Every structure is written in structure tokens, then in C-alpha cells.
Amino acid sequence: MNYELLFKNLKNSRIRIALTGANGGFGRTLLMQSRAVPNVEIAALCDIDIDGMRAALDALGYAADTVRVCLTAEDVRRPSEEGNMVLVADHSLLGGVPHDILVEATGQPEISVRIAMDAIHRGVHVAMVTKETDSVVGPYLNRLAQEHGVVYTTADGDQPSNLIGLVTWARTLGFEIVAAGKSSEYDYVFHFESGELEYTDRKRSVPGLARLWHLTDDVSATLAQRRAAISEFPQSATPDYCEMNIVANSTGLLPACDALSYPLCRIPELADIFVPKEDGGILERTGVVDVFNCLRRHDEASFAGGVFVVVKCADDGVWRMLQEKGHVVSRQRKYACIYQPYHLMGLESLMSVFSAVLHRRPSGSLTQKPHAVMVARTRRDFRARDMLQMSGHHHVIEGVSALLVPAGEARGKAPFYLAAGKRLRTDVPRNTDIAVDALDLEGSALHAAWQEMYGLGQRIAD
């Protein structure tokens, strides 16, 4: 694809962006890359940490005299008319700043859904980076945007949008997709010399992993042994379920299993693992989304939270040739893995901005339906009035696990990020999927949007 031709009208355009959650890592990457494109203008930034935003802008080389902190609607009007960037802590002030697209990256679903709906009602496109919101009510926001003549899209640079792109690329070319997925965010890095395994800031001696480095003919047995060998390490992450929920809703692919599979495996093994059990793999069904934990040597390149599809091989001769060129093909040459080993956060997201503003098309999915639900299952007994407080970088609710189930199996069950931060109205015993009715949802904007989504029911399903 020649992107200069695809977006050739960018040269004669002016694209104005408002960014919420601006002081996070995603915001910084988008701000940096936006400076490199002359026709892109950051019209407004919104974050409760004004000082942090100013410091980030200074570090990125934005001139201080072009940035104005505004506290009221009257404050906003003048600097935006003068072409200055507006900084606000209150998202309700964004309506006073002309912009073409809002990039929502607060990571706070109760706030995020309000911001997105306000923008859509104002006739502004929305690129949704807050995957927590998208996983709960993405299909509703997508439909609402269409009704208001604007675009709602996932943002390239985050795994859901990148994987949707890879899946639709493969489908357009006529490939039969067996599985689609991503690596979990951080690799398991093995040091052969010392026998140590490193995962983020953890390092443990796991010398037995060396003898498990290659798959045997019994793939499932090897994977089970690897899982046992790293039992001291975390082997799943809540955001992965969220991201695969979005991909399922956007592509119709269903979860491979409720807990997702998370095999510890190397990149060359993917086409032997994410295939049906009858062909030696791990899948009970095909046409699924799933996640793996990437195992690599310390001197090998990372998968970097990238994305992949496993497709069926239609001709042995073609795939033998591609295998000889180094492509990842299964040992029987029945399946192949096509992958993109990176996601660059906001450095890539302008592609979604250009698609929405210049072509009025999402870079994600044009139609979304609630195909899967990320449910919250208790690991201990909870009592009425307990708060389901979420904490940590990996979105942990203490005593609660995330699972991804087909929507038809989730009736009455609360989406994980709808439950997060809510107080329980009733006791919930261990090993129970938390019900919507068990939550105190008074004043929840996310719940109101979720109700609208299922109130639309047939319209979304059709």
C-alpha cells in the first residue's frame, strides 16, 4: 500500500486534534509524531495533571508561548481563535475548541464514555485508545457515531486496531483464518548461560527450560511442562482479555477458550500451536482470538506485543517455497503464521486520524457487534458493600479474574470494566461470575451506555 497516494489530500488539509489523557505514555508518543506532520495541529490537550502536560510539551520542543492553560469556557475561546494550543483539566471545555477528531486516552472508562459521547454529539470523530471503554460499549459508540455522521475507530498503534487490520488484510486476500492474536505485553527472556528466566523486573533460575526449548511431537505435553517450569511467574494479564474482546467484537472471531490459552512459546512455533488439536495443536475450535507468552533468548528480537494470524496453507508447493524463505510454516505445511512484531502506540495513530478525517472511514471496524464479553469471576468470597477497586499497571481487581466468553454465554454477567470501581450490592461467593444486578451502578455513565447497547439489541445484531 502506498500511503502517500492513499492520503495525498493530506497536503491540502488541516487536521485539528484534541487529545484527552494527554500526559500518559500514549499521549506523549502521539504528541511527538504530530510535530513531524506539518498539516496536523494539536488544538487541545486535556489532563488533570496540567503541570505534567506542560513539562511534557517542553521536553518535546513545543514553544511555551503557543500554549495556553484555560480554566473556563471564556478562557478557551480566545486562544483557540488565535491558533494557540489549549490546555484544560476539565473535558467539558473541549466543546469550545474547534477540532476534527478527538483521541481519547484517559484509560478511565466512566470518564472516557462521557468524553466520547460528547464528541460524537458535537459532530467530532473519535479515535478510542481507552480499550477499557471500547471492550464494554464499543459497538454502541460505533453505532452512535454512524447515526451522527462521524467516525468511531480504534487507533492504530494499539494491538486491537493493528490486529483488526491484519485480520481484514488476510480476509481480503482470501486467506482462511484459523486463529488471530497477539503476544502478551512482556517477553519471557531466557539466558542459556545462567539458566535464568527474566520477566519484567523478575529473574529466577529455571535451568530445566533449556531442555524444553524445542517442541516435541506432543505439543500439548511440551507446553504443559513449560507452564509448570515457570509457575512462579505471572502467565496472563487483564489487558489482553480486553484487547481480544475488542477484536472479537470487530471481526466476529470468538475466544479460543474462556481463560485464553497463553502457551509459553517461541515465534517459529506459532503455526504448530495455534492450530486444531487433530493436527497437533491446542485449539478446540477455529476462527478464534487468543494470546501467547513469547519465549526468547536474551539476544533475540522481541515480538514486542505484536499481532499474528494463523492461516490455512492452500498449496504445498507455494508454502514450501515460502518456508524456504524463512516464513513461519507448520511442520506439516498445513498452516502458516503471518505476523507483525510491533505496536508503536501513538507513533502509528495518525494513520487512524487520517483515515477518519480525510476518508471518513475507521481504520478499525465499520460495524461492531457484542460477540464476546470480558467477565469478572471471583477467586474469593465477597460481601455486600465490598468495593471492587482496580489497581496497578495490569488492571488488577484483588480477588477477581478476567475471562473472555462468547456473548451468548454472558447474559446478566457484568463486563469486567463495568464492575471495576463499583461497590457490591450483594454477597458474591467464590468462583462466581459477577452479575450486573450485584453492582451498585447508580450514576454510572458506562452502565447507561451499556444498557443503550443492549437496548438497541436487534439493530446492533443486524
N, C-alpha and C positions, 0 to 999 in steps of 0.2 A: 504494500500500500504506500503510495506517495502522499505523505501528509501535507506537503507544501501545496500540492494540487487540490487535495481534499478540502483544505482550509484556505484556499487562495484569496477568498474575500476577507480574510483577516487583515490584509494590508490596508483595506479601506474602511476598517471598522474601529470602533472604540468600545471596549468591553469593560464595564464597571462591576467590580466585585465587592460584596460585603462578606466579611468573614467573622463568624462567631466562634468562641473558644479559641481566640486568636493567639493566646500565649502558650499553647501547647506545642508539642513536637510537630504535629501535623501542620499547625498554623505557620510555624517557622519555615518549614520546607516550602510551603506554598508562597509565602512572602518572598523568600529568596528567589524562587524561579520566576515569579511575576515580574521582578525587576528586569529580567532578561528579555522580556517581550514588550516592545515599545507601545503596542496598542492596548495593553492591559493596564487598567488603573485600579488600585485598591481604594475604593471610595470610603469604606468604613470598616473599622475593627471593633469588635465587642468582646469584652472580657472583664470579669470583676477585678482582675489584677491590672489596673491601669499602669502602675509603675513598672510592672513586669513587661507589659506591652511596649512601653517607651524604651526600656532597656534593650529589648529585642530589636526594635526598629533602629536604634542607634548602632547596635552591633552589625546589623545588615546594611548599614550605609544609607538609610533613609534620612533625608535632611530634616532636622528638627523644626525648621521654620515652615515646613509644609504639613505639619501635623498639629491638630487642634483637639484638646480634650473638651468634651461637651457634656454638660450635666442636665440640660433642659432642651425641650423641643425648639425653643427660640435660639439657644446656643448653636444647635445643629444647623440651622438654616443658612446662616451667613458663610461659614467656612466651606460648606458643600457647594454653595453658589460660586465661591472664589476658586474652586478646584483643589482645595486642601483635603487631606485625609482626615476623617473624623474618628476620634476615639471615644467610645462610650462604654459604660459599665451596665447600662440598662438597655436590654434588647428592644424595648418598646420604642426607643428613639430612632431605630433604624428606618422607620417609615418616613422620616423626614429627610433621608439621604437618597437621592436618585441612584439606583443600581439595577443592573440587568439580571444578576444572579446572586443568590445567597449560598455560601458554602457553610454548612452547619457542622461544627466540630466541637461542640461543648462536651460531648460524652455524658451528658446528663439528660436522660430521656424525658423526664417530666418537663424540663425547660425546653429541650430540643423540639418536642412535638408542637409546643406553642409557637416557637420561632418559625418552624417550617409552615405551619398552617397560616400564620400571619402573613408570611411572604407570599404564599400561594394566593391568598385572598387579595393581596395587593397587585397581583399580576406579575410576580417575580419568579423566575426559575429557581429551583432548589437542587443543589448537589449535596446529598446526605452522607456525611462522614461518620456521624454518630450511629454506629451499627446497632447499638442497643435499641434505639428507636425504630430503626428500619426492620429489625427482626420481629418486633411486636406489631407495628402498624404500617409497614412499608406498602402493602397492597392498597390500603386505604388512602395514604398520601399520594400514591401514584394515580389512583382514580380521581382524587380531588384535584390534582394538578391538571389532568386532562379536561375535567369539567370547566376549569378556569383558563384553558388555552395556554398553559405553560408546561414546562418540562420538570419532572421529578426524576432524579437519577442517582444511582450510586456513583462514587467518584473513583476514577482510575487512580492507581497508586495504592489503593487498599485492596486486600485479597478478594473480597466479593466481586467487585467490578472487574478485576483482572481475570478471575475465573469465569465469570459470565461471558466475558469477551472471548476466552479460549474455547469455551463450550460452543458458543454460537458460531465461531470461526470453523470449528470442526464439523458442526451440523451443516453449515452452508456448503462445505466441501463434500458432503455426503458420507462422512465417517459415522459408523455406529459406535456410540459412546457406551462403554461398559461401566466406567467409573470416572468421576471427576473429583478433584480435591486439592489439598494443599499440605504443606508440611507445617507442623506446629511451629510457633514463633522462634524457638531457640533450639539449636542443634545439640546433640549428644556427641561430644568430641572425645575420641579415644586416642590415648598416647600409647603406642605399642611398646615403646622402650620401657616405660614405667608401669604399664598395666593400669594406669589411672584413667577414669572417665570424668569428663568435665561437662557440667551443665550450668549455665549462667555463672553464679558465684560459688557453686558447689563442686567439690572434687573428691572422688572416692576411689579407692583401689578396687578394680573389678577385673583381675587378671584372667578370669575364665571367659571373658568376652572375646579374647583372641581366637579361641578355638571355635567360636560361634560366628566368626566373621563372614563366612560364606554360607549361603542357603544349601541345605541338603535336599534330597528328593522329597523329603517330608517337610514341606514349607511350614505348615502349622506347628509342627514339633519344634523346629528351629526358632520360630517366633515366640513360642511359649517359653523356651529356655532363655532367650534374650530378655523377655519380660521379667522372668524370675531373677535373672542376674542383676537387673537394675531396680529391684523392688524398693530400694531406699530413695529413689528419685521420683519426682512427680512425673506422671505419664499422660496427663491430659490437662487442658486449660480451657476455662469457661469461654473466652472469646472465640475459640474455634467453633463451638456449637452455634454461637451467634452468627458467625460468618457463613457457616454451612446452611443455617436457616434461611438467610437471605438468598443464597444461591438456589436452594430448593424452591423458594417462592418465585424466583425469577426464571427458572428453567424447567420446573416440573420434575427434576431428579429428586428421588427420595433418599432419606438417610439409609446407609448400609445396615446400621443397627442402632438401637437407641443410645448406646454409650459411645458410638463411633468406634472404629477398630484400633487406631493408634498402634499399629505394628512398629517396632523399632527396626528400621531397615535402611539400606543404602540405596542411593539413586538408581544404580543399574538393576536393582531387584524389583522395581515397581511394577513392571509388566508381568512378573511371575507371581506377584502377591495380590494385586487388586484385580483378580480375575475369578471366575466361578470355581467353587470347590471341586467340581467334577474335572476341572482342568488343572488342579493342583494348588489353586489359590485359596482365598479366605472368604469370598463373597457368597452369601446365601441367595442373593438376587443381583441383577444387573440394572444399569441405569440409575446409579446411586451417587451420592456425595459421601466423602469420607476424609480422614485425616491420618497422616503418618508422622512418626517421630524420626527425624533424619539422623542417622548414624554416619559419622565420617571420621577419617583420620584428622589429626591436627593440621596436617599440611595439604588437605584437600579443600576445594572450594565449597562454600555453603550453598544449600538450597534457598537460604535467606527468606524463609516464609513464603516461597513461591508457590505456583499452582501447576496442576497437571491434569491431563485427561489420558485414560487408557482406552484405546480403540481396538476394534477387531481388524486383523490383517486379512485383506481380501485375496491376495495373491502371494504365494510363497516366494516366487522369483523376485518380485518387487521388494518385499521386506527382507529377503536375504541380501539384496544389494544395499539396502539402507542400513542393515545391521553391520555390513562390512564397512560402511562409512562412519560407524560409531553410534548409531541410534540405539535407543533402549528398546530391545525386542525380546519377547519371552523366549525361553529355551526351545519351545516347540514352534516358534514363529506364528503363533495363532493370535497374539496380541502385541501391541506396541504402546509405549508411553511417550507422549509428546508433552513437553513441559517448558515452563518459563521460570527460571530460578531467581526471581527477584520480585520485590514490590517496593517502589521508591517513594511511597507516601505522597506528599504534596508536590514533589518534583514532577510527577506524571499527571496530576489532576487537571491541569489546564486543558488537556485533551477533552475531558468531560465538559469543561466550561465552554470550549469552542463548539463542541457538538450541540450542546443545549442552546447556546445563544445564536450561533450562526446558522445552524441547520434545524433547530427546534426538534432535535432527536436526542433521547437519552443515550449515553454510552453504555448504560446497563440495560435493563429490560423495559420494553414499551408496555408490556402487560405483566402484572404480578398477581398471583393468587396465593391464598394461605394453604400451601401444600404441606407444610411441616410446622411444628410448634416446639420451641425450646422450653421444656417444662422444668419445674423446680421440684426435686424429690428430697425429702428429709432423710438425714442419716442419724438423727436422734429424735427423741420426743420433744415437741414444742408445746408451750402452754399459751392459752389465750392471753393477749396483751404483750407477748414477746414481739420484739422488733427484729425484722429480717434485714439487718444492717449489712450493707455491702462495703467491702474494704479491700485495699491492696490493688496492685497493678493488674492482677489477673482476675479481678471482679469476683472475689470470694465472698459468699454468704456463709458464715461459720455454721457447719452442721447441715448444709444443703448442697446437693449435687445438681449439675445440669445434665439433661438428657435431651435428645432430639428425636421426636416421634412424628409419624405421619399425622396430618391434621385430623383425619378421621378417627384417630385413637386418642385425641386430646380434648374431646368435648368436656367443658366445665373445668378444665385444668388451667391454671394461671401460667402465662408466659413468664419466664424467669425474670426478665427485667421489669415486668409489671409488678411482680412480688417484691423485688428489691426495694428496700427502704420503706416498706409498709409494715404496719402492725397487724398481728393476727387477731381475728375476732373470736376464734375458736381454738380448742386444742387440736394439734395435728400430730398423730403418732409417727414413730419411726417408720421409714420405708414407705412413705405415702407421698403421692404427687399432690402438691398443694393446690387446692381448688380456688377458683376465683371468689366463691362465696365465703371462703375462710379469711379473706383480706379486708381490712378497713380501707376502702378506696374513696372515701369522701374527699372531694376536691381534686381528684386525680385527673389531669388533662389526658394522660396516656390512656387511662381506662375509658374515658369518654370517646376517644378516637377509636379504641379497640371495639367498643360497643357499636360505633358507627360502621366499622369494617364488617362486623358480622350482621349488623342490621341491613347492610347492603346485600349481604349473602349472595342471592342469586345473580345479582348484577356483576359482582366480582367473579363468581364462579363461572359465569358465561363469558 
